[in-house]
Amino acid sequence: MKKPFGKVFLVGAGPGDPGLLTVRGAECLRQADVVVYDYLAAPELLGHAKAGAELVCVGRHGRGHGRLLTQVEINAALVEHALRGRKVVRLKGGDPALFARLAEELASLEAAEVEYEIIPGVTAASAASSYAGVPLTDRHEASCVAFVTGRERADKCHEASSLDFAALAKFPGTLVFYMGITTANDWSRELMANGMASQTPVAIVRRASLADQETAVTTLGELPELLRAQKIRPPAVIIVGNVVRERAAASWFASLPLFGRTVLVTRPEHQADSLAARLRELGARVLFQPAIEIAPPADWSAVDAAISQLDEVNWLVFSSANGVRFFLNRLIEQGDDARQLGGTRLAAIGPATALALAGYHLKADVYPSEYRAEALAEALKPHVAGQRVLLVRASRGRKVLAEVLLATGAQVEQVVAYESRDVLEPEPEIVAALMGGQVDYVTVTSPAIARSLIRMLGAALEKTQLVAISPLTAEALAEQGTLAACVAEVFTSEGVVAAILGLAASISGQVKVSGSRPTNA
């Protein structure tokens, strides 16, 4: 028989932080035709998948993912897709080889003669150790570590546990319990009954590596009461051993300036990554809700005509970074390059637009420090009288720049390089998070985004703080009856981040930001 052409990649998604995915894991996602993923895998990881890839969530009750698939159904789906000649990624939370039922999936694949590859991931124990600052080993306290399941097979509920608690109680190192929150009463009692001291230090790390990570430190004897009193729920790992005594619950991660805070990024999806990455570096949890969509013009003929006449243009003026990218990418697609602009001077509306030009190795001859059309018009006034000026713009926007330049005596033409459209319906999860007061800051990075955001989310924005990229954007919010909590001093993404840091610092004494629950130790 002809062997199947497809292949299954069993990829460890890591503990939660999307930045912890391995390079090989990202490569596999980019080539996958189908991604079968756990609910614990960070949603951002699906952004690595190629356009058109089929995304199959194995489901989780209460999260809007549909029916929870059984392991048998998951195994069958992997085999079915592979036998149809597809490349399949099975994206599994943590590491696929640790408490992830890898053996069952491998058995199904091997029985069907499906080729596979296993790509390891950062497991929850390692992430909890690193992000909570609790070492799993220590040259004085623990020379070994054991990973222990706190939940055995469902069909073993009437059988004695296969865990040797007498051996675990005497284990000369650190114990890490996976899936042990709901069974902590049982296994902690068994450990103490077999000789482990009730004062043995314990650390509970919930949602390790995520911005809402929580760490609690207690003792083995007090563990069940702490879990009950503080209502700690999965997912979490529990670290048992003297290594916990070496470090308190605070960590480098919990000390990040935006740890414990949530930021909603409202940029178009393809432009949000760099801002989101910077916010995550500072410890924030990042949510996404684009307020506008950016797309190429329905008809490129006007842009193509403008490109063909660039040798007659004295000034090429860009009113946004998007305009730079769409116009210059089209120029390159037409077979031209920067030499086409050799006799043309360039102007940008602000530093972000000038930075976009720099990405094409082009320098703006003029750009104002203030990000608004009036400031750019004033900067251009001394240069454009009697000159031919081409304004590259969006499908909508203010007319003030063209009007001022015409009044100055310039010959002004405009070309629409991209479409800007409002997003009409927000994601229900985003509305729920805003209404529940779970979003600390919302980034607003253009007047168009400001107007669309108010129309789309309205009263849901009343329990958060809006951070505007510029005075013009703040004015657009004010026109809709909403005030920005602050305005960036530098009108770039980095300026927005700096403004958020300033807000966070100003209220740091009024809110809990450590993410650590009170310690009973």
HELIX and SHEET records of a PDB file:
HELIX    1   1 PRO A   18  LEU A   20  5                                   3    
HELIX    2   2 VAL A   23  GLN A   31  1                                   9    
HELIX    3   3 PRO A   43  HIS A   48  5                                   6    
HELIX    4   4 GLN A   71  LEU A   83  1                                  13    
HELIX    5   5 LEU A  102  ALA A  111  1                                  10    
HELIX    6   6 ALA A  124  ALA A  132  1                                   9    
HELIX    7   7 ALA A  154  LYS A  156  5                                   3    
HELIX    8   8 PHE A  165  ALA A  169  1                                   5    
HELIX    9   9 ALA A  184  ALA A  193  1                                  10    
HELIX   10  10 LEU A  223  GLN A  230  1                                   8    
HELIX   11  11 VAL A  243  GLU A  246  1                                   4    
HELIX   12  12 GLU A  269  GLN A  271  5                                   3    
HELIX   13  13 ASP A  273  GLU A  281  1                                   9    
HELIX   14  14 SER A  301  SER A  308  1                                   8    
HELIX   15  15 LEU A  310  GLU A  312  5                                   3    
HELIX   16  16 ALA A  321  GLU A  333  1                                  13    
HELIX   17  17 ALA A  338  LEU A  341  5                                   4    
HELIX   18  18 PRO A  351  ALA A  358  1                                   8    
HELIX   19  19 ALA A  373  VAL A  384  1                                  12    
HELIX   20  20 VAL A  400  THR A  408  1                                   9    
HELIX   21  21 PRO A  428  MET A  435  1                                   8    
HELIX   22  22 PRO A  447  LEU A  457  1                                  11    
HELIX   23  23 GLY A  458  LYS A  463  5                                   6    
HELIX   24  24 PRO A  471  GLU A  479  1                                   9    
HELIX   25  25 SER A  493  SER A  506  1                                  14    
SHEET    1   A 5 GLU A  54  CYS A  57  0                                        
SHEET    2   A 5 VAL A  34  TYR A  37  1                                        
SHEET    3   A 5 LYS A  87  GLY A  93  1                                        
SHEET    4   A 5 LYS A   7  GLY A  14  1                                        
SHEET    5   A 5 GLU A 115  ILE A 119  1                                        
SHEET    1   B 5 VAL A 145  THR A 149  0                                        
SHEET    2   B 5 THR A 174  TYR A 178  1                                        
SHEET    3   B 5 ALA A 236  VAL A 240 -1                                        
SHEET    4   B 5 PRO A 201  ARG A 206 -1                                        
SHEET    5   B 5 GLU A 214  THR A 219 -1                                        
SHEET    1   C 5 ARG A 285  PHE A 288  0                                        
SHEET    2   C 5 THR A 262  VAL A 265  1                                        
SHEET    3   C 5 TYR A 441  VAL A 444  1                                        
SHEET    4   C 5 GLN A 465  ALA A 468  1                                        
SHEET    5   C 5 CYS A 486  VAL A 487  1                                        
SHEET    1   D 5 ILE A 292  ALA A 295  0                                        
SHEET    2   D 5 GLN A 411  ASP A 422 -1                                        
SHEET    3   D 5 ARG A 388  ALA A 394  1                                        
SHEET    4   D 5 TRP A 315  PHE A 318  1                                        
SHEET    5   D 5 ARG A 345  ALA A 348  1                                        
END                                                                             
